[in-house]
Amino acid sequence: MARLLVFSFLLFTLPSCCEKKVYCRSGQFDFAFTGFDRSEVRSFTLRRYKQGDQWGPVLDSAQFIYYGQAPVAGWPDTLPFADYRSVGDLDGITAGNDWAIYLPATRKTYFITTIFTEDKRSQLVRCGDDETSCVSAITNFSINDNWQNGGFIYIQKGEW
């Protein structure tokens, strides 16, 4: 009987100490348009390319349309990426590819390349924890061949 009790105790306590490895995914690059008239950034196209080949074939693309609540003003706005909705499968910019943001109203393209993330590949979590995810934040990137730090940028009219 004592053996059965010890076996039952171990059966229920050992799994609670179990840990599993969760592999990290790239965090999303964030940006905002600033200095543009609302009509110039009402929509944009996001294009995904093979890393190091932004002149090659487009792997995927999506159209984004502004759905924010900012009032229409007579002067340029700052519109964050979070206020746009996609008509397509892409939902943001991550490491592992090169990207292009194309503004059809201005015919201007911004190339986001050479994206680096923090050196965080995995983390250990409890075995029963299915909610935990590991994200490796973006630390550096290039926009139209201009090196930037961090994972956020204001895309300003007239720059790059």
C-alpha positions as CSV (number, residue, x, y, z in Angstrom):
1,M,0.0,0.0,0.0
2,A,2.9,2.3,0.9
3,R,4.5,1.7,-2.5
4,L,1.2,2.6,-4.3
5,L,1.0,5.8,-2.3
6,V,4.6,6.8,-3.1
7,F,4.1,5.8,-6.8
8,S,0.9,8.0,-7.0
9,F,2.6,10.9,-5.3
10,L,5.5,10.8,-7.8
11,L,3.1,10.3,-10.7
12,F,1.4,13.6,-9.9
13,T,4.3,15.7,-8.7
14,L,7.0,15.0,-11.3
15,P,5.1,16.3,-14.3
16,S,4.6,19.6,-12.6
17,C,8.4,20.1,-12.5
18,C,8.8,19.2,-16.2
19,E,10.1,21.9,-18.5
20,K,10.0,22.1,-22.3
21,K,12.0,24.2,-24.7
22,V,10.0,26.8,-26.7
23,Y,11.7,28.3,-29.8
24,C,11.6,32.0,-30.2
25,R,10.0,33.7,-33.2
26,S,11.0,37.1,-34.5
27,G,9.2,40.1,-33.0
28,Q,7.4,42.5,-35.4
29,F,9.0,45.6,-36.7
30,D,6.8,48.6,-35.9
31,F,6.6,52.0,-37.7
32,A,4.5,55.1,-38.2
33,F,4.1,57.5,-41.1
34,T,4.7,61.1,-40.2
35,G,4.7,64.3,-42.2
36,F,2.5,62.9,-45.0
37,D,-0.9,64.2,-46.0
38,R,-3.6,61.7,-45.1
39,S,-4.3,61.0,-48.8
40,E,-0.6,60.0,-49.3
41,V,-0.7,57.3,-46.7
42,R,-4.4,56.2,-46.8
43,S,-3.1,52.8,-48.2
44,F,0.2,51.1,-48.8
45,T,1.4,47.8,-50.1
46,L,3.7,45.6,-48.1
47,R,5.9,43.2,-50.1
48,R,8.0,40.4,-48.8
49,Y,11.2,39.3,-50.6
50,K,13.9,36.6,-50.0
51,Q,16.5,38.0,-47.7
52,G,19.2,39.7,-49.6
53,D,17.2,39.8,-52.8
54,Q,14.8,42.8,-52.8
55,W,15.1,43.1,-56.5
56,G,14.1,39.5,-57.1
57,P,10.5,38.1,-57.2
58,V,8.0,39.1,-54.6
59,L,7.2,36.2,-52.3
60,D,4.1,37.7,-50.9
61,S,2.3,41.0,-50.7
62,A,-0.7,42.6,-49.0
63,Q,-2.6,45.9,-49.2
64,F,-3.0,47.8,-46.0
65,I,-5.7,50.5,-45.5
66,Y,-6.0,53.0,-42.7
67,Y,-8.8,52.4,-40.3
68,G,-7.7,54.6,-37.4
69,Q,-9.7,57.1,-35.5
70,A,-7.5,60.1,-35.9
71,P,-9.5,63.1,-37.2
72,V,-8.8,64.3,-40.7
73,A,-6.7,67.5,-40.3
74,G,-5.6,70.1,-42.7
75,W,-1.9,69.3,-41.8
76,P,0.2,66.2,-42.0
77,D,-0.6,63.4,-39.5
78,T,1.3,60.7,-37.7
79,L,-0.4,57.4,-38.4
80,P,0.9,54.2,-36.7
81,F,1.0,50.9,-38.4
82,A,-1.4,49.4,-35.8
83,D,-4.2,51.6,-37.2
84,Y,-4.0,49.8,-40.6
85,R,-5.9,46.7,-41.6
86,S,-4.7,44.2,-44.2
87,V,-6.3,42.8,-47.3
88,G,-4.0,39.8,-47.5
89,D,-2.1,37.3,-45.5
90,L,0.8,39.4,-44.2
91,D,0.3,41.0,-40.8
92,G,3.7,42.7,-40.3
93,I,7.4,42.9,-40.8
94,T,9.6,40.3,-39.2
95,A,13.3,39.1,-39.5
96,G,14.2,36.5,-42.0
97,N,13.1,38.4,-45.1
98,D,13.6,41.7,-46.9
99,W,10.5,44.0,-47.1
100,A,9.3,46.9,-49.2
101,I,6.6,49.4,-48.2
102,Y,5.2,51.0,-51.3
103,L,3.0,54.1,-51.2
104,P,1.0,54.2,-54.4
105,A,-0.1,57.9,-53.9
106,T,3.5,59.1,-53.9
107,R,5.1,56.2,-55.9
108,K,7.7,56.0,-53.2
109,T,9.2,52.7,-51.9
110,Y,10.9,52.1,-48.5
111,F,13.1,49.0,-48.4
112,I,13.5,47.4,-44.9
113,T,16.5,45.1,-45.0
114,T,19.2,43.5,-42.9
115,I,16.9,43.0,-39.9
116,F,18.7,41.7,-36.7
117,T,17.0,40.4,-33.6
118,E,18.3,39.9,-30.1
119,D,20.3,36.7,-29.6
120,K,17.4,34.8,-27.9
121,R,16.7,31.5,-29.6
122,S,14.7,29.6,-27.0
123,Q,13.5,29.5,-23.4
124,L,12.3,26.8,-21.0
125,V,8.7,26.8,-19.8
126,R,6.6,24.4,-17.7
127,C,5.3,21.5,-19.7
128,G,1.7,22.3,-19.0
129,D,2.1,26.0,-20.1
130,D,0.7,26.2,-23.6
131,E,0.2,29.9,-23.5
132,T,3.9,30.9,-23.3
133,S,5.6,32.1,-26.5
134,C,9.1,33.3,-26.9
135,V,9.7,36.5,-29.0
136,S,13.1,37.7,-30.0
137,A,12.9,41.5,-30.4
138,I,14.2,43.4,-33.4
139,T,17.4,45.3,-32.5
140,N,18.7,46.8,-35.8
141,F,17.6,47.2,-39.4
142,S,18.3,49.2,-42.5
143,I,15.8,51.4,-44.3
144,N,16.8,52.4,-47.9
145,D,20.4,51.6,-46.9
146,N,20.4,53.8,-43.8
147,W,21.3,51.8,-40.6
148,Q,18.8,52.2,-37.7
149,N,18.8,50.9,-34.1
150,G,15.7,49.4,-32.4
151,G,12.5,47.9,-33.8
152,F,10.5,51.1,-34.5
153,I,10.9,54.0,-37.0
154,Y,9.0,57.1,-38.0
155,I,8.9,57.0,-41.8
156,Q,9.0,60.7,-42.5
157,K,8.1,62.4,-45.7
158,G,11.1,63.5,-47.6
159,E,13.6,61.2,-45.9
160,W,15.3,58.2,-47.4
